Amino acid sequence: MGFGGKLGIDATRKLPEEKQLQVQTQRNEQLPEITYLLNNIPNILKIKVFELAPFRFVLLISASETNVSLQQLKEQIVRSLSINNVDVIILTDSFISLDDFESLIWYCLNNTDPGRDCTIINEISLNHPILFIDAQRKIKDEKRFQRNGQM
């Protein structure tokens, strides 16, 4: 099942002599679908869009805690998306800065178990599958999070 698995990724700031991946950050105004998400899904507080390659996007979504289930939130996001070039959606907590990339990666990776938190969305309305990662903190008392053998 993969519970408890970890992945090591070097997300530290790079020295000038180190090779760096050039990732373009898109402004939300450039993608009207993002404005629509922000205005129509009350749990979404902030979105940051990264273009990893031409027309290949990653959405970082900061969401507030809610009584809405994760599945309902996923469905709302996917239904609202008309961006055919989104490959990955990462959902994180509202108190995490989307502008501090190193801390964001650290936080997301430490709150993600691939067997539990990563799902492939393969809707007929989409041109291709989307990887959805729930990187929000998992609290024992939350209704939406239950762990087998949890004390």
Buried (B, 14 or more C-beta within 10 A) or exposed (E): EEEEEEEEEEBEEEEEEEEEEEEEEBEBEEBEBBEEBBEEBEBBBBBBBBBBEEEEBBBBBBBEBEEBEBEEBBBBBBEBBEBEEBBBBBBBBEEBEBEEBEEBBBBBBEBBBBEBBBBEBEEEEBEEEBBBBBBBBBEEEEEBBEEEEEE
